[in-house]
């Protein structure tokens, strides 16, 4: 099994830690801000942050605040990786892909010639190795895609904060972009807000980024987005 660094399964196995990471992907946060965003005690938050810092997922540092007083302790995510996992009755396999680059722009993958019903052991092994080479092409392409998504999300956050400046709106946009769509209930739970507050913030966000807000579901309105961009775009097309 490839070396993957932090025990990501252990970290992600806890909902509070997942929620903390979700907030930290929006922005670096100081301790009291994070404590207010999850529904557990500050002691529990401190324990979860300590675990993630120990595993190398987070790093902490102190920074002076805008007002007179002691320096605040901030946390930020300390890794840039994609983890890929396969769990079947025959395969438990995972790997981590560093997102510090990735230069593959396109790949041709063809698995049609690999027969999985062959009976000869040597031929089975040869076919498995061939499929692994095809998988590595996919992983390299995934690495490039996730590197570009990561950089684009950073630009989106920077642009939104400089032009609009509302962190809660940005948090909703961030979550909807990553999940495709989200219910008001999900966002209420994730952002530790009342459902009506989520709806108000989503309606404010819709002034800047077109959304479909219907039957408790929120997603990007891609048709209106294209219209605002002057029609069809060719992003991702040849």
C-alpha positions in Angstrom: 0.0 0.0 0.0 1.5 3.4 -0.9 2.6 5.7 1.9 0.1 8.5 2.3 1.3 10.5 5.3 -1.5 11.6 7.7 -4.0 9.0 8.8 -6.7 10.6 6.8 -9.3 7.9 7.5 -8.9 8.6 11.2 -9.2 12.3 10.7 -12.2 12.2 8.4 -14.0 9.5 10.5 -15.2 12.2 12.9 -17.9 14.7 11.8 -16.6 17.5 14.0 -13.2 17.3 12.4 -14.8 17.2 8.9 -16.8 20.4 9.8 -13.6 22.1 11.1 -11.8 21.3 8.0 -14.7 22.6 5.9 -14.5 26.0 7.7 -10.7 26.0 7.3 -10.9 25.5 3.5 -12.8 28.8 3.4 -10.2 30.7 5.3 -7.6 30.5 8.1 -9.5 30.8 11.4 -8.7 31.7 15.0 -9.8 29.3 17.8 -12.8 31.1 19.1 -14.3 31.5 15.6 -13.9 27.8 15.0 -15.5 27.0 18.4 -18.5 29.1 17.5 -19.0 27.2 14.2 -19.4 23.7 15.6 -21.9 22.3 18.1 -19.4 21.0 20.7 -17.6 22.5 23.6 -14.4 24.5 23.2 -12.5 21.8 25.1 -13.6 19.3 22.4 -12.7 21.6 19.6 -9.2 22.1 21.1 -8.8 18.3 21.3 -9.8 17.8 17.6 -7.5 20.6 16.5 -4.6 19.1 18.5 -5.2 15.7 16.8 -5.2 17.2 13.3 -2.1 19.3 14.1 -0.3 16.2 15.4 -1.2 14.3 12.2 0.2 17.2 10.1 -3.2 18.2 8.6 -3.1 21.6 10.3 -0.6 24.1 11.5 -1.1 26.8 14.1 0.5 30.2 14.7 -0.1 33.3 16.7 -1.0 36.7 15.2 -1.9 40.0 16.6 -5.5 40.9 16.3 -7.0 44.3 15.2 -7.5 45.4 18.8 -5.3 45.7 21.8 -5.0 42.4 23.6 -3.2 39.1 23.5 -2.2 37.5 20.1 -4.8 35.1 18.7 -3.9 31.5 17.8 -4.8 30.8 14.2 -5.1 27.5 12.4 -4.7 26.7 8.7 -4.6 23.5 6.6 -1.1 22.3 6.1 -1.4 19.8 3.2 -2.4 19.8 -0.4 -3.3 16.3 -1.4 -6.0 14.2 -3.0 -6.7 10.8 -1.5 -8.0 8.0 -3.7 -9.4 4.8 -2.2 -10.8 1.5 -3.4 -12.5 -0.9 -1.0 -14.0 -4.2 -2.4 -14.0 -7.8 -1.2 -10.7 -8.2 -3.1 -9.0 -4.8 -3.0 -8.3 -2.4 -0.2 -6.0 0.3 -1.7 -5.4 4.0 -1.3 -2.9 6.6 -2.3 -2.3 10.2 -1.8 -1.6 12.6 -4.7 0.4 15.8 -4.0 -1.3 18.8 -5.5 1.7 21.0 -5.8 1.7 20.8 -9.6 0.6 18.2 -12.1 1.4 18.8 -15.7 -0.7 16.2 -17.5 -3.3 18.0 -19.6 -4.9 15.0 -21.3 -4.7 11.2 -21.3 -6.0 8.4 -23.5 -7.2 5.4 -21.4 -8.3 2.2 -23.0 -9.3 -0.9 -20.9 -11.2 -2.7 -23.6 -8.4 -5.1 -24.4 -8.0 -6.4 -20.9 -9.9 -9.7 -20.3 -10.7 -10.3 -16.7 -12.0 -13.8 -17.3 -8.7 -15.3 -18.4 -7.7 -18.4 -16.5 -3.9 -18.5 -16.8 -2.2 -17.0 -13.7 0.6 -15.3 -15.6 -1.8 -13.7 -18.1 -4.0 -12.6 -15.2 -1.0 -10.9 -13.5 0.1 -9.3 -16.8 -3.4 -7.9 -17.3 -3.6 -6.6 -13.8 -0.3 -4.7 -14.3 -1.6 -3.3 -17.6 -4.7 -2.0 -15.9 -2.5 -0.5 -13.2 -0.6 1.5 -15.8 -4.0 2.8 -17.2 -5.0 3.7 -13.6 -1.8 5.6 -13.2 -2.7 7.7 -16.2 -6.1 8.5 -14.6 -4.5 9.4 -11.3 -2.0 11.7 -13.0 -4.9 13.5 -14.8 -6.8 13.7 -11.6 -3.8 15.3 -9.9 -3.7 18.0 -12.6 -7.5 18.6 -12.4 -7.5 18.9 -8.6 -4.4 21.2 -8.8 -6.3 23.5 -11.1 -9.6 23.3 -9.0 -7.6 24.2 -5.9 -6.0 27.2 -7.6 -9.3 28.4 -9.0 -11.0 28.0 -5.6 -8.3 30.2 -4.1 -8.9 32.8 -6.8 -12.7 32.6 -6.2 -12.2 33.2 -2.5 -9.8 36.1 -3.0 -12.1 37.8 -5.6 -15.3 37.3 -3.6 -13.7 38.7 -0.4 -12.2 41.7 -2.1 -15.3 42.6 -4.1 -18.1 41.5 -1.7 -16.5 40.7 1.6 -19.2 38.6 3.2 -17.6 35.4 4.7 -20.9 33.6 5.3 -22.0 34.1 1.7 -18.6 32.9 0.6 -18.9 29.8 2.8 -22.3 28.9 1.2 -20.8 29.4 -2.3 -17.7 27.4 -1.4 -19.8 24.4 -0.1 -22.2 24.5 -3.1 -19.4 24.6 -5.6 -17.7 21.6 -3.9 -20.9 19.5 -3.5 -22.9 20.5 -6.7 -25.9 21.3 -4.6 -26.8 21.6 -0.9 -29.9 21.6 1.2 -30.7 24.5 3.5 -30.6 21.9 6.4 -27.1 20.8 5.4 -25.8 24.3 5.3 -27.5 25.2 8.5 -25.7 22.3 10.2 -22.4 22.9 8.5 -22.3 26.6 9.2 -24.0 26.5 12.6 -26.7 28.9 11.4 -30.4 28.9 11.7 -32.2 27.8 8.5 -33.7 31.2 7.9 -30.3 32.8 8.2 -29.0 30.5 5.6 -31.9 31.4 3.3 -31.3 35.1 3.8 -27.5 34.8 3.1 -28.2 32.6 0.0 -30.6 35.2 -1.3 -27.9 37.9 -0.8 -25.4 35.7 -2.5 -27.7 35.3 -5.5 -27.2 39.0 -6.2 -23.6 38.3 -7.1 -23.6 34.6 -8.2 -26.8 33.2 -9.8 -28.4 30.5 -7.7 -31.4 28.3 -7.9 -33.1 28.3 -4.5 -36.1 26.1 -4.5 -37.7 23.5 -2.1 -34.9 23.8 0.4 -32.2 23.1 -2.2 -29.5 25.5 -3.3 -27.3 25.1 -6.4 -25.6 27.3 -9.0 -27.9 28.4 -11.8 -25.5 27.6 -14.7 -27.9 29.0 -17.4 -28.0 32.4 -15.7 -24.2 32.2 -15.1 -23.6 31.7 -18.8 -25.9 34.6 -19.6 -23.9 36.8 -17.3 -20.7 35.6 -18.9 -22.0 36.6 -22.4 -23.2 33.2 -23.5 -21.7 29.7 -23.8 -18.1 29.4 -22.5 -15.5 27.0 -23.8 -14.0 26.2 -20.4 -12.7 22.7 -20.5 -13.5 22.2 -24.2 -11.1 21.7 -27.1 
